[in-house]
């Protein structure tokens, strides 16, 4: 046995002379319900692994290698080094996450576009995911069925592997005259953007209330600008409505309340585009459908126009989701979900779910059939009634179906496309956030892994992230209004941080929020 260990150690030493250090920049942790076991993680994967099957998920990321080449690579882990083919990571850090069944499919689908049910994992009630990383940058993730069988994701490839030898000892410290190799290690460690400037537009929605002066039911929205650069948090700024970054310029999204001749309230979305410093109100802001058009100047307006109330759930660069009520006696309940383009915000029908991909509609219809069979109901399929909603630190897709009397919401087992989201990941696990802030309800983290904004029932807490964890005390505490929740989190980094800050200050009034406790 000692002889085998020496041979394996020699193989590792020789590989250092040829291997090029290469690590993909993805997040160490993602949101979810995790239980961490830091003392077990290294031992769980230490050893030499044989590749038994390969699935290429991103051909560009794997250097255009074909399956036969990838099947013959060597994979091994020990306390001082991780090696996958020609890629080596010295002094790796590891973290074991136990992922519960109800979140496992979302995690794999969202991060790697992998269907959990396609993996041959014996105990599907929980899976073990071991992150191998260094300096907030991922090297690989191991999806372990047990301590002898696993899947390894690395550089766009999912390897199915089986352990052929244990290696639970630490290799001796390696002293090398290969200065180029040492430079590559240092270059890799400093190549992440942890010290880059970053900022976020946080969109907040308040609870609906009765305005005593007008006796109307209203709902307020506001945007916070939270930015960090030069190792410090800048003053937090606030303005009314939702200030949304677009591909070209910005859009101010607001909800206007109009009235019918009968006095019924009709809420409408108004999008004011800011392009090249000037404001342009979209020509498609006015709602026009079979029930008439809101306009005091129209003498033929229908007198039986219903009430319309809307509740925004999600806003991104090009789309938003909301829930709607249309009737004669609004009591705070909404019957339909819609997802609509910001460039045409008052369409009478939402966009169809098939925008999410060629298999989206079939997946949706299959889910409706399962629910009808399970609940012994006749819920009607409505592919245009879906939305993005917040769930414990990430955006999820949700659909709503109705039988004419009641409605039912269910999660869609689909991945949001980049049409809806460019960034939606936590660089620290949800359980780590809950350890620091036990009453946390939501959280977002910057793409630079430098700051986190944690939401409780009455506060927003801005934390600096140090060594993969929230700092002991928040940099700032922001008091929330009654019932406020997050509907937007759009991040900027590097030079965009400054341009977004200037745009926020230049268009419309804003105020600075003082640190509150």
MILOLO-359813 format. One line per field, with one value per residue (C-alpha): residue in three letters; z, y, x. Coordinates in steps of 0.001 Angstrom, whole numbers, plus 524288, in hexadecimal, padded with zeros to 5 digits. Last residue first. Example, Ala and Ser with C-alpha at 12.3 -4.5 7.8 and 13.67 -1.06 7.14 Angstrom:
<recs>
code = SER:ALA
zz = 81BE4:81E78
yy = 7FBDC:7EE6C
xx = 83566:8300C
</recs>
This chain:
<recs>
code = UNK:UNK:UNK:UNK:UNK:UNK:UNK:UNK:UNK:UNK:UNK:UNK:UNK:UNK:UNK:UNK:UNK:UNK:UNK:UNK:UNK:UNK:UNK:UNK:UNK:UNK:UNK:UNK:UNK:UNK:UNK:UNK:UNK:UNK:UNK:UNK:UNK:UNK:UNK:UNK:UNK:UNK:UNK:UNK:UNK:UNK:UNK:UNK:UNK:UNK:UNK:UNK:UNK:UNK:UNK:UNK:UNK:UNK:UNK:UNK:UNK:UNK:UNK:UNK:UNK:UNK:UNK:UNK:UNK:UNK:UNK:UNK:UNK:UNK:UNK:UNK:UNK:UNK:UNK:UNK:UNK:UNK:UNK:UNK:UNK:UNK:UNK:UNK:UNK:UNK:UNK:UNK:UNK:UNK:UNK:UNK:UNK:UNK:UNK:UNK:UNK:UNK:UNK:UNK:UNK:UNK:UNK:UNK:UNK:UNK:UNK:UNK:UNK:UNK:UNK:UNK:UNK:UNK:UNK:UNK:UNK:UNK:UNK:UNK:UNK:UNK:UNK:UNK:UNK:UNK:UNK:UNK:UNK:UNK:UNK:UNK:UNK:UNK:UNK:UNK:UNK:UNK:UNK:UNK:UNK:UNK:UNK:UNK:UNK:UNK:UNK:UNK:UNK:UNK:UNK:UNK:UNK:UNK:UNK:UNK:UNK:UNK:UNK:UNK:UNK:UNK:UNK:UNK:UNK:UNK:UNK:UNK:UNK:UNK:UNK:UNK:UNK:UNK:UNK:UNK:UNK:UNK:UNK:UNK:UNK:UNK:UNK:UNK:UNK:UNK:UNK:UNK:UNK:UNK:UNK:UNK:UNK:UNK:UNK:UNK:UNK:UNK:UNK:UNK:UNK:UNK:UNK:UNK:UNK:UNK:UNK:UNK:UNK:UNK:UNK:UNK:UNK:UNK:UNK:UNK:UNK:UNK:UNK:UNK:UNK:UNK:UNK:UNK:UNK:UNK:UNK:UNK:UNK:UNK:UNK:UNK:UNK:UNK:UNK:UNK:UNK:UNK:UNK:UNK:UNK:UNK:UNK:UNK:UNK:UNK:UNK:UNK:UNK:UNK:UNK:UNK:UNK:UNK:UNK:UNK:UNK:UNK:UNK:UNK:UNK:UNK:UNK:UNK:UNK:UNK:UNK:UNK:UNK:UNK:UNK:UNK:UNK:UNK:UNK:UNK:UNK:UNK:UNK:UNK:UNK:UNK:UNK:UNK:UNK:UNK:UNK:UNK:UNK:UNK:UNK:UNK:UNK:UNK:UNK:UNK:UNK:UNK:UNK:UNK:UNK:UNK:UNK:UNK:UNK:UNK:UNK:UNK:UNK:UNK:UNK:UNK:UNK:UNK:UNK:UNK:UNK:UNK:UNK:UNK:UNK:UNK:UNK:UNK:UNK:UNK:UNK:UNK:UNK:UNK:UNK:UNK:UNK:UNK:UNK:UNK:UNK:UNK:UNK:UNK:UNK:UNK:UNK:UNK:UNK:UNK:UNK:UNK:UNK:UNK:UNK:UNK:UNK:UNK:UNK:UNK:UNK:UNK:UNK:UNK:UNK:UNK:UNK:UNK:UNK:UNK:UNK:UNK:UNK:UNK:UNK:UNK:UNK:UNK:UNK:UNK:UNK:UNK:UNK:UNK:UNK:UNK:UNK:UNK:UNK:UNK:UNK:UNK:UNK:UNK:UNK:UNK:UNK:UNK:UNK:UNK:UNK:UNK:UNK:UNK:UNK:UNK:UNK:UNK:UNK:UNK:UNK:UNK:UNK:UNK:UNK:UNK:UNK:UNK:UNK:UNK:UNK:UNK:UNK:UNK:UNK:UNK:UNK:UNK:UNK:UNK:UNK:UNK:UNK:UNK:UNK:UNK:UNK:UNK:UNK:UNK:UNK:UNK:UNK:UNK:UNK:UNK:UNK:UNK:UNK:UNK:UNK:UNK:UNK:UNK:UNK:UNK:UNK:UNK:UNK:UNK:UNK:UNK:UNK:UNK:UNK:UNK:UNK:UNK:UNK:UNK:UNK:UNK:UNK:UNK:UNK:UNK:UNK:UNK:UNK:UNK:UNK:UNK:UNK:UNK:UNK:UNK:UNK:UNK:UNK:UNK:UNK:UNK:UNK:UNK:UNK:UNK:UNK:UNK:UNK:UNK:UNK:UNK:UNK:UNK:UNK:UNK:UNK:UNK:UNK:UNK:UNK:UNK:UNK:UNK:UNK:UNK:UNK
zz = 832EA:827EB:81EF5:8178E:80A93:8009B:7F84B:7EA13:7E067:7D22A:7C81C:7CA9C:7D76D:7D276:7C5A1:7CCB4:7D54A:7C990:7C299:7CE8A:7D0B6:7C226:7C28E:7CB5C:7CF14:7CE1A:7D41D:7D23C:7DDC4:7DBA7:7E24B:7F07E:7FB32:803A0:80D54:81524:81135:81269:81B0D:81528:81D1F:81875:81883:81F2F:82A86:82B4E:81D00:8147F:8103B:8049C:80A36:80C51:806CA:80A63:80F5E:80C39:814DE:80FCA:81AB9:81EE6:81BB6:818F6:80C7F:80A89:800F9:7FE6B:7FA91:7F4CB:7ECF8:7E093:7DA90:7E653:7EFEA:7F1C8:7FDA8:8020D:80E61:81886:826A0:82A70:82535:826B8:82661:81CBA:81335:8144F:8121C:805AC:8005B:7FCAA:7EEF1:7ECF3:7DED0:7D5F3:7CAA7:7BCA4:7BEC7:7B657:7A876:7AE9A:7AFE6:7BC6C:7BE20:7BED6:7C8D7:7CA6F:7D867:7DAFB:7DE0B:7DED4:7DC40:7E14B:7DB36:7CC8C:7CD0E:7CD6F:7CA3A:7CEB1:7CAD2:7D22C:7CD65:7D7D8:7DB22:7E5D0:7F3E3:7FB73:7F12E:7E902:7DDEC:7CF0D:7C8C3:7C195:7BC12:7AD4C:7AC84:7B1E8:7B3D2:7BA98:7C7C4:7C7B9:7D555:7DB53:7E2F3:7DE7E:7D0D6:7CE75:7D3F8:7CB53:7BF38:7C214:7C3BE:7B694:7B020:7B5CE:7B1CE:7A423:7A35D:7A7E0:79EC7:793C9:79CEE:7A6EA:79CCE:79CBD:7A8FF:7A106:7A26A:7AA60:7A54C:7A565:7A23C:7AB80:7AC90:79E41:79E96:7AC59:7A6FD:7AE69:7B7D7:7BCF4:7C8A2:7CAC3:7D5D6:7DFAD:7ED77:7F533:7F63C:7E8F1:7E6AE:7D870:7D07C:7CB46:7D42D:7CF59:7D34C:7CDFB:7C685:7BFCE:7B398:7AC91:7B658:7C21C:7CA9A:7D323:7DB70:7D806:7DDD6:7D4EA:7D6FC:7CCC3:7CFE1:7C557:7BA94:7BAD9:7B640:7A973:7A4A1:79949:79D2F:79CAB:7A247:7AFDE:7AAC9:7AF70:7A393:7A1BA:7A688:79A35:79BC1:79BB7:7A6CB:7A4CA:7A637:79816:79365:79D52:7A49A:7A050:7A9A3:7A552:7AA30:79EB4:7A09D:7ACC2:7AA7A:7B220:7B43E:7B96F:7BE61:7C03E:7CBE4:7C9B8:7D54B:7D3C8:7D4CA:7CBFE:7C191:7C282:7CA9C:7C908:7D203:7CCD1:7CF96:7CCE9:7C545:7C2AB:7B77F:7B557:7AA2B:79F11:7A3AA:7AEF8:7BD3F:7C4F3:7CE79:7D545:7DB83:7E588:7E86A:7F24B:7F42B:7FCFA:7FFE0:7FAF6:8017B:802AA:7FD92:7F225:7ECC8:7F197:7EC9F:7F142:7E8F0:7EEA0:7E63B:7EA98:7E8A1:7EF5E:7EF79:7F00F:7F385:7F236:7FC9F:7F6E8:8032F:80B91:80193:80440:80408:7FB5A:80060:7FBAF:7F00E:7EFEB:7E46B:7E82D:7DE14:7E0D2:7E128:7DF42:7DEEB:7DCB1:7E83B:7E76A:7D8B2:7D79B:7D0E6:7DD95:7E0E5:7D2B6:7D12B:7DDA6:7D913:7CB84:7D16F:7D920:7CC91:7C5D4:7D13E:7CF78:7D9CC:7E17D:7EFC5:7F227:80002:80274:7FDAC:80771:80A0D:806E1:7F9A2:7F699:7E9BB:7DEBE:7E15D:7D6F6:7CDDF:7C54F:7BFC8:7BCBD:7B3BD:7B235:7B8DE:7C45A:7C9B2:7D0B7:7D257:7DD19:7E170:7EC57:7F7E5:7F489:7EA0A:7EA01:7E1B3:7E176:7DDB4:7D6CD:7D769:7DC82:7DF9A:7ECDA:7EFBA:7ED8A:7EA3C:7EAE9:7EDC1:7F2BF:7EFC6:7F773:7F331:7FB34:7F999:7ED03:7F3E2:7E8D9:7DF8A:7D149:7CB91:7C167:7CC05:7CFBF:7C239:7BFC4:7BA72:7C28E:7CC9E:7CAC0:7C7D4:7D25A:7DCF0:7D89C:7D8A4:7E632:7EC96:7F07A:7F2FF:7FD3B:7FA31:80374:80129:8031F:8022A:7FCF1:7FC75:7F319:7F6A6:7E88D:7DD3E:7D130:7C367:7B979:7BBF4:7C88A:7D3ED:7E1CB:7EB00:7F935:80082:7F5AC:7E946:7DC9C:7CEC7:7C2F8:7B50C:7ABD1:7AA63:7A6F7:79AEF:79627:79891:79010:794CE:78FE7:79AC2:7A55F:7A6B5:79817:797DC:7A304:7A8A9:7A442:7AB4D:7AE8B:7B356:7BB3F:7BFAB:7C9FD:7D6FC:7DF88:7EDAF:7F6C7:7F411:80140:8090E:804A2:807D6:81511:81E73:817B3:81902:81447:813E1:80831:804BD:7F854:7F258:7EB2B:7F043:7EAA0:7DF61:7D1C9:7CC4A:7C5E5:7CA7F:7C2F6:7C809:7BD5B:7C002:7BAF4:7C5F1:7D056:7CA84:7CE9E:7DCF0:7DC1F:7D5DE:7E060:7EAFB:7E480:7E43E:7F264:7F670:7EF2E:7F618:8033A:80000
yy = 8C554:8CF36:8D3F1:8DFCA:8DEBB:8E917:8EEFC:8EEBE:8F7C0:8F460:8F0D5:8F4DD:8EDDE:8E064:8E2C0:8E6A3:8DA81:8D1CD:8D79D:8D5D0:8C79B:8C4BA:8C715:8BB31:8B3CE:8B5E4:8ADA5:8AD89:8A8BB:8AAB4:8A6EA:8A68A:8A73A:8B205:8AE6C:8BB00:8C378:8BE5D:8C3FB:8C416:8BF1A:8C1C3:8BB72:8AF88:8A93F:89C4C:89BF4:892B3:886F0:882AD:887D9:89547:899BD:8A7A3:8A87E:8B168:8AE58:8B1A5:8B26E:8AFDA:8A1AC:89E45:8A0C6:89E20:8A60C:89FE4:8A62B:8A1F4:8958F:89D67:8990E:89FA0:89819:897CD:893DC:89062:88D25:88E27:88C21:883FB:88E1A:8886C:87A0F:87D40:882C1:87668:86E4B:875F3:872BE:87D1F:8822E:88343:882F0:88A1F:89100:8939F:8908A:8914C:88FF9:88875:87D00:87912:86A46:8621F:85912:8629B:8646C:863C2:86D4E:86912:870F4:86FFF:8718A:87126:86516:86D4B:86C06:87424:871F4:87481:87673:878A0:883F8:881BC:8854C:87DF5:87E02:88A16:88903:888CE:8879E:87ECC:8800C:88000:87124:87073:86256:8614E:85AAC:84F73:84A1E:83CBA:8426B:83844:83656:844E0:84782:83D1A:8421F:85028:84BBA:844C0:8510B:85937:84FBA:84F31:85E13:85F7D:85562:85EE3:86959:873A8:87BA5:86FE7:87587:87EDB:88D98:893E2:897F8:8A570:8ABDC:8B6FA:8B6B3:8B72B:8BAF4:8B5A4:8A852:8A0B2:89553:8934E:88C82:88C00:88BE9:895F0:8976A:8A411:8A54C:8AB48:8ABEC:8AEA2:8A648:8A598:8A16E:89FD3:899C1:89F6E:89B7B:8A4A7:8A3C5:8AA77:8ADBD:8A72F:8A92A:89F52:89E36:8AA55:8AA71:8AEF3:8B427:8B5C4:8B965:8B647:8BEF9:8BF73:8CD8E:8CB2E:8D713:8DD9A:8EB90:8E8E1:8F4A5:8EEF1:8E3E5:8D5EC:8CDB9:8C3F3:8B66A:8AF59:8B396:8BFCC:8C339:8CF79:8CD6E:8C951:8D673:8D524:8E18C:8E72F:8EDFB:8F388:8F06B:8E815:8DF77:8E031:8D865:8DB79:8CF44:8D121:8C523:8C6AC:8C588:8C733:8CC0B:8CBFA:8D94C:8D639:8DEFA:8D69A:8DA76:8DAC3:8D5C8:8D65C:8CC04:8D015:8CAB1:8D405:8CE79:8CF94:8D145:8C7A5:8B996:8BD6C:8C10D:8C268:8CD44:8C887:8D2ED:8DD21:8DFD6:8DB33:8DC87:8D505:8DCAA:8D53E:8C8E5:8C81A:8C070:8C9B8:8C642:8C220:8C5EE:8C538:8CC52:8CA5F:8CA71:8CD01:8C78F:8CB9E:8C51A:8CBF0:8C905:8D5AE:8DD41:8E9CA:8F056:8E415:8DC6A:8CE2D:8C50F:8BABF:8B52D:8BB21:8B6E4:8B8AB:8B915:8B7C2:8BDDF:8B844:8BCCB:8B7BF:8BCD2:8B272:8ACFD:89F40:89EE3:89215:8920E:89315:884A4:880B5:889C4:884C5:876BA:87A31:88137:8750F:86D2D:87709:876D6:86844:8673D:85EA8:85BC1:8528A:850AF:84238:83C0E:83B2D:82DDF:828D6:822BB:81810:8109B:80CE4:816B0:81694:821D0:827B4:8340E:83FF5:84933:857FC:85AE4:8518D:84A9A:83DEA:832FA:82910:81B08:8159F:81E6D:81E73:824C5:83065:83C80:841F3:85031:855B4:86070:86B36:878CF:87F86:87F09:87069:8661F:8580F:857AF:84AB9:84805:83D3B:83972:837AD:83087:82A76:81FC1:81750:821C1:81D97:82B24:82D9C:83170:83CF8:842FA:84AA5:85890:85B4D:865B3:866E6:858B6:85370:85C8B:85BB3:84CCD:84C5A:855CD:84CE4:8419C:8485D:84BFB:847E4:8512B:84D63:857FD:856B7:85F4A:85BF2:85D3D:85CB2:85BD3:85419:85396:84A5A:83F96:842AA:8444B:84909:84B76:84CC1:844D2:83AB3:839B4:83239:8320D:82C9E:82F07:823DB:825ED:83449:830B6:82711:8310D:83B9A:84754:8545F:85BB2:85706:8644E:86510:857CC:85B46:85022:844B8:83870:82E7D:82071:81714:8207B:81A54:82130:821A7:8255E:82FD5:8328A:8307E:832CC:840F5:8436E:83D1F:84790:85293:84C12:85639:85429:85AE4:86014:8677D:872C5:87073:86ED7:87016:87865:876D2:87B4A:86F73:86AFD:8686F:86544:85F6D:8520A:84DE9:84EF3:84D12:83FD3:83A9F:83D51:83701:82AB5:82A13:82AA1:81F68:81742:81A50:816A9:809CE:80696:80985:80000
xx = 7875A:78736:7921B:78D25:78647:789E6:77F42:77B57:774B2:7734D:77D73:78B8E:78E2C:78A83:7919E:79E1F:79DA9:79B38:7A6FE:7AFC1:7AC1F:7ACF3:7BBAE:7BE01:7B1B6:7A309:79841:78972:78159:772BA:765F4:76A4C:7600F:75A57:74FAE:75027:75B9A:7695C:77400:78198:78D12:79AD3:7A840:7A284:7A9E6:7B132:7B4EF:7AD18:7B4FA:7BD39:7C9E5:7C3F2:7B6F2:7B30C:7A53E:799BF:78E04:7807A:7769A:76881:7651F:77349:77AE8:7895C:79186:79EBF:7AB98:7B8AE:7B5EA:7B8DF:7ABF3:7A580:79D1C:78E60:78664:778A3:77110:77BE6:77756:78338:78CEF:79A9D:796B2:78BDF:795F1:79E1A:791BA:78EED:79C51:7A634:7A8C8:79A23:7961E:78CC1:79380:78F32:780E6:774BE:779C9:784E9:77BA0:774E7:776B0:76A83:76442:75915:7549C:745FC:73B1E:72CD5:7209A:712C2:70555:70768:71005:71C6C:72AD3:73676:7449B:75158:75F37:76987:77279:77C87:77F8F:7753B:76A82:7677E:75D9D:75E5C:7510C:7478F:739D2:73BEE:73C2F:72E37:729BE:71CA8:71C2D:7128B:71491:716E3:7226E:72C5E:726E7:7254C:732E1:73942:7323D:7365E:74487:7446D:73F1E:74A35:754DC:74EFF:74EAE:75CC6:762C0:76622:76B21:76743:75FAC:75682:75054:7483E:7491B:73E67:73126:72AB6:737AC:73A9A:74976:74D77:75BE3:75D37:7598C:74F1F:74DF8:7404E:73A31:72B8D:721AE:72653:720EB:720B3:711ED:70EB9:70007:6FC8E:705E1:713BD:71EC0:72CA5:73995:7461B:75254:75BEF:76422:76F67:77A15:773BC:767B3:76088:75444:74C4E:73E92:733AE:7260E:71B61:70D6A:70396:6FE65:6EF94:6EE8F:6F580:6FCF8:6F5F5:6F9A1:70865:70FB1:71084:718D5:719A3:71690:70BA3:707D2:70C00:71A10:72278:72B8F:73390:74233:7443B:7494C:75434:75781:76483:76DCD:77AE1:788B0:78CCB:780D7:7785D:76BF0:75FA0:75782:749A9:74276:733CE:72AC7:71C2C:71429:70564:6FEE7:6F348:6F914:70553:71106:71FDC:72AA4:7387F:742B7:750C9:75C54:76796:76F94:77E41:787DA:789B4:78AE5:78226:78429:7775C:773E8:76792:75EE9:7634A:7718F:77BA9:78A5F:793BD:7A01A:7AC17:7B0FB:7BFB3:7CB43:7CDC3:7C051:7B2E5:7A57A:79757:78D39:77F9B:7735B:76562:757BD:74B25:73DC7:730B7:7229C:71B00:71392:71946:71EAC:71EFC:726F5:723E8:72F9B:735E6:742A5:74F5D:75785:7663D:76FA0:77DF2:786EC:79460:7A26E:7B031:7BE22:7C864:7D005:7CA0E:7CBCC:7D33A:7E07D:7E821:7E87E:7EA69:7F601:7FBE4:7FAE0:7FFD0:80B60:80ED7:80EAF:8175F:820B9:82335:82DAD:82481:822C0:8176D:812C3:810EF:80451:7F941:7F349:7E5D0:7E87F:7DEC4:7DF1C:7D5B6:7CACA:7C023:7BD29:7B26F:7B841:7AFCF:7B726:7B62A:7C31A:7C160:7B552:7B83C:7AE58:7B041:7B1D6:7BA8A:7B74B:7A8D6:7A05A:7A96D:7A7D6:7B5A6:7B753:7C32D:7CD6A:7C48B:7C97E:7C792:7D623:7D775:7CD68:7C8DA:7BA3C:7B514:7A6BA:7A023:7927B:78623:77928:77E3A:785CF:78B3D:79027:7909D:78F43:784AA:77AF2:78387:78201:78E8B:78E83:79AB8:79764:788B7:785AD:78EA9:78984:77B4A:77BCD:781C3:7784A:76CFE:77648:77E8D:78C8E:7974C:7A28F:7B0C6:7BB13:7C8CF:7D4D3:7DFBF:7EE13:7F2D8:7E93F:7ED17:7E7AE:7EDD0:7E3D2:7DCBE:7E62F:7E399:7EEFD:7F30B:7E8CD:7E759:7DF66:7E0DD:7DB91:7E2D8:7DE19:7DABC:7CC0A:7CE58:7D63A:7CBEB:7C11A:7C6FD:7CEBF:7C99F:7D0CE:7C782:7C0F0:7BE2A:7B777:7AE3A:7A61E:7AEA6:7A9FD:7B46D:7B43F:7BCA1:7C75F:7D032:7D29D:7DEC6:7DCDA:7D7BB:7C942:7C2A2:7CEFC:7CF55:7C105:7BFBF:7C474:7BD07:7AFAF:7A5E4:7973C:7912E:783B6:78626:78D6C:799E7:7A793:7B51A:7B080:7B5E6:7C2CA:7C8BD:7D5F8:7E262:7EFE0:7F7DF:7FD68:80A94:81454:80A01:80693:813CE:81106:80399:80909:8138F:80932:80203:80E65:81147:80375:8046F:81130:80B17:80000
</recs>
